Amino acid sequence: MKMTKRFMTMAVCSVMAAASLVGISASATEVNCCSNSTVNVYNGSAELLAVFNKHTISSLGTTFKQDGEHLCWAACTQAVLKYYGVTKTQKDISFYIHNDENNYDKSGDVYDIGNALNHFNKDSKKSFVGDGGKMATCDKIIKKVNNDKPVIMVGKQTVDVITKGHAILCYGYDKTNNSNIKLYVICPNENGGRKITFTCDSVDSTSFTSSDGTET
């Protein structure tokens, strides 16, 4: 029997560069997030006004594993750090947040992700900040990926009737059909991770679904 997965993002957290926000469009000035959110990476430049029908960040299309049951957030953080040229282990990331040498397999929220990105990427021109809470829509996610800015989606994932928190990394999209928009994500797990296609029927959607096994 095929399972159906649903992923709900509850808010959006923008991760912005330390450079001035002057000239950055309104969609790039959100600095709000909560425990169920997305983390967007900004490079200090203005957003492209034109959004392509489809785009992928090719260097982020490789699956990755999480090194513990609760380390999906650290795995996604590690992948984004690597994208920006910083190499850290998931243990490094978790220890910085939780300061526990005996048990680094602990969960993290969007604040922890932002703090870890900011700490380990501190020598670059980017800084990562966020607080508060705004809804994360498909349109907001697409605009970031369109500019080669990876998006960590943190929310509630439901498989059949079981719901739990999870972090995934969005690296691409296809909005050729606006009633069947596709988000391409890496879903980390302890077995190596998977590529999954999530779909929604509107750019305003905050909930994304996928039939189990629809890998890209």
C-alpha positions as CSV (number, residue, x, y, z in Angstrom):
1,M,0.0,0.0,0.0
2,K,1.4,3.4,-1.0
3,M,1.9,5.9,1.7
4,T,1.2,9.6,1.3
5,K,3.5,12.1,2.9
6,R,2.5,15.7,3.8
7,F,4.9,18.4,4.8
8,M,3.5,21.5,6.4
9,T,5.6,24.6,6.8
10,M,4.2,26.9,9.5
11,A,6.4,30.0,9.2
12,V,9.3,31.5,7.3
13,C,12.8,32.5,8.6
14,S,15.0,34.6,6.4
15,V,18.7,34.2,6.8
16,M,20.2,37.5,5.5
17,A,23.6,38.8,4.7
18,A,25.3,41.3,6.9
19,A,25.4,43.7,4.0
20,S,22.9,46.5,3.8
21,L,19.4,45.6,2.8
22,V,19.1,48.7,0.6
23,G,18.0,47.6,-2.8
24,I,16.8,44.2,-1.8
25,S,13.2,43.5,-2.7
26,A,10.5,43.1,0.0
27,S,10.6,39.4,-0.3
28,A,14.2,39.5,0.9
29,T,13.6,41.5,4.0
30,E,11.7,39.0,6.1
31,V,13.5,38.2,9.3
32,N,10.8,36.2,11.0
33,C,10.8,32.6,12.0
34,C,9.6,30.2,14.6
35,S,10.2,26.5,15.4
36,N,8.3,25.4,12.3
37,S,9.8,27.4,9.5
38,T,12.1,27.7,6.5
39,V,15.6,29.0,6.5
40,N,16.5,31.0,3.4
41,V,20.1,32.0,2.6
42,Y,20.7,35.4,1.2
43,N,23.8,36.8,-0.4
44,G,23.2,40.5,-0.1
45,S,22.1,41.1,-3.7
46,A,18.7,42.0,-5.0
47,E,16.3,39.2,-5.8
48,L,15.8,38.5,-9.5
49,L,12.5,40.0,-10.6
50,A,11.9,37.2,-13.1
51,V,11.3,33.7,-11.8
52,F,12.0,30.9,-14.2
53,N,9.4,28.1,-14.8
54,K,11.9,25.7,-13.3
55,H,15.4,25.7,-11.7
56,T,17.7,23.5,-9.6
57,I,20.8,24.3,-7.7
58,S,22.8,21.5,-9.3
59,S,25.6,21.4,-6.7
60,L,23.0,20.6,-4.0
61,G,21.2,17.7,-5.7
62,T,23.2,15.0,-3.9
63,T,21.5,13.0,-1.1
64,F,23.0,13.1,2.4
65,K,22.4,11.2,5.6
66,Q,21.8,12.3,9.1
67,D,24.1,10.8,11.7
68,G,21.5,10.2,14.3
69,E,17.8,9.8,14.8
70,H,17.2,13.5,15.7
71,L,19.9,15.1,13.5
72,C,17.9,16.0,10.3
73,W,18.4,19.7,11.2
74,A,22.1,19.3,11.6
75,A,22.4,17.3,8.4
76,C,20.7,20.1,6.4
77,T,22.8,22.7,8.2
78,Q,25.9,20.8,7.3
79,A,24.8,20.6,3.6
80,V,24.3,24.4,3.4
81,L,27.6,25.1,5.1
82,K,29.3,22.9,2.6
83,Y,27.5,24.7,-0.2
84,Y,29.2,27.9,1.1
85,G,32.6,26.3,1.5
86,V,32.6,25.4,5.2
87,T,33.2,21.8,6.3
88,K,31.8,20.8,9.7
89,T,30.5,17.5,11.1
90,Q,27.0,17.1,12.4
91,K,28.5,16.4,15.8
92,D,30.3,19.8,15.6
93,I,27.0,21.5,14.8
94,S,25.0,19.8,17.5
95,F,27.8,20.3,20.1
96,Y,27.9,24.0,19.4
97,I,24.1,24.2,20.0
98,H,23.6,21.8,22.9
99,N,27.1,21.7,24.5
100,D,26.7,18.0,25.3
101,E,29.7,15.8,24.6
102,N,28.0,12.7,25.8
103,N,24.9,12.9,23.6
104,Y,24.9,15.0,20.4
105,D,21.9,13.2,18.9
106,K,19.5,15.9,19.9
107,S,16.8,17.8,17.9
108,G,17.1,21.4,16.8
109,D,14.7,24.1,15.6
110,V,15.1,26.9,13.1
111,Y,16.8,29.1,15.7
112,D,19.4,26.5,16.2
113,I,19.9,26.2,12.5
114,G,20.3,29.9,12.1
115,N,22.7,30.1,15.0
116,A,24.9,27.3,13.8
117,L,25.0,28.7,10.2
118,N,26.0,32.1,11.6
119,H,28.7,30.7,14.0
120,F,30.4,28.4,11.5
121,N,30.1,30.7,8.6
122,K,31.3,33.8,10.5
123,D,34.4,34.4,8.4
124,S,32.3,34.9,5.3
125,K,30.4,38.0,4.3
126,K,27.1,36.4,5.2
127,S,25.4,36.3,8.6
128,F,22.3,34.4,9.5
129,V,19.5,35.9,11.7
130,G,15.8,35.5,12.3
131,D,13.0,35.7,14.8
132,G,9.2,36.0,15.0
133,G,6.9,34.1,12.7
134,K,5.5,34.4,9.2
135,M,3.9,31.8,6.9
136,A,6.2,30.0,4.4
137,T,4.5,29.9,1.0
138,C,5.6,28.0,-2.0
139,D,6.2,31.3,-3.8
140,K,8.7,32.4,-1.2
141,I,10.6,29.2,-1.4
142,I,10.7,29.3,-5.2
143,K,12.0,32.9,-5.2
144,K,15.0,31.9,-3.0
145,V,15.9,28.8,-5.0
146,N,15.5,30.8,-8.2
147,N,18.5,32.9,-6.9
148,D,20.6,29.8,-6.0
149,K,19.8,30.2,-2.4
150,P,19.1,26.9,-0.7
151,V,16.1,26.7,1.6
152,I,15.9,24.5,4.7
153,M,12.3,23.7,5.3
154,V,11.5,22.8,8.9
155,G,8.0,21.7,9.7
156,K,5.6,18.9,10.5
157,Q,5.8,15.8,8.3
158,T,2.9,13.3,8.3
159,V,3.3,9.8,6.9
160,D,-0.1,8.1,7.0
161,V,-1.3,9.1,10.5
162,I,2.1,9.7,12.2
163,T,3.2,13.3,12.4
164,K,6.6,14.4,13.6
165,G,9.0,17.3,13.1
166,H,11.5,17.1,10.3
167,A,14.0,19.3,8.4
168,I,14.5,19.0,4.6
169,L,16.5,20.9,2.1
170,C,14.9,22.4,-1.1
171,Y,17.2,22.7,-4.0
172,G,14.9,23.0,-7.0
173,Y,11.4,23.6,-8.3
174,D,9.2,23.2,-11.4
175,K,6.2,25.6,-11.8
176,T,5.5,24.9,-15.5
177,N,2.1,23.9,-14.3
178,N,0.8,26.3,-11.7
179,S,-1.8,23.9,-10.5
180,N,0.8,21.2,-9.9
181,I,4.0,22.9,-8.7
182,K,6.9,20.7,-7.8
183,L,9.5,21.2,-5.1
184,Y,12.6,19.1,-5.3
185,V,14.0,18.3,-1.8
186,I,16.6,16.2,-0.1
187,C,15.0,14.3,2.8
188,P,17.8,13.2,5.1
189,N,17.6,10.0,7.0
190,E,20.0,7.5,8.7
191,N,20.2,5.4,5.6
192,G,21.7,8.0,3.3
193,G,18.8,10.2,2.5
194,R,16.4,10.5,-0.4
195,K,15.4,12.8,-3.2
196,I,11.7,13.5,-3.0
197,T,9.3,15.5,-5.1
198,F,6.7,17.5,-3.1
199,T,3.8,19.0,-4.9
200,C,1.2,21.7,-4.3
201,D,-1.6,23.3,-6.3
202,S,-0.8,27.0,-5.7
203,V,2.1,29.4,-5.2
204,D,0.3,30.4,-2.0
205,S,0.4,26.8,-0.6
206,T,2.0,26.1,2.8
207,S,1.4,22.4,2.7
208,F,3.2,20.0,0.3
209,T,2.5,16.4,-0.5
210,S,4.3,13.4,-2.1
211,S,3.4,9.8,-2.7
212,D,6.0,7.6,-1.2
213,G,8.6,6.6,-3.8
214,T,8.2,9.6,-6.2
215,E,11.9,10.3,-6.3
216,T,13.6,12.7,-8.8
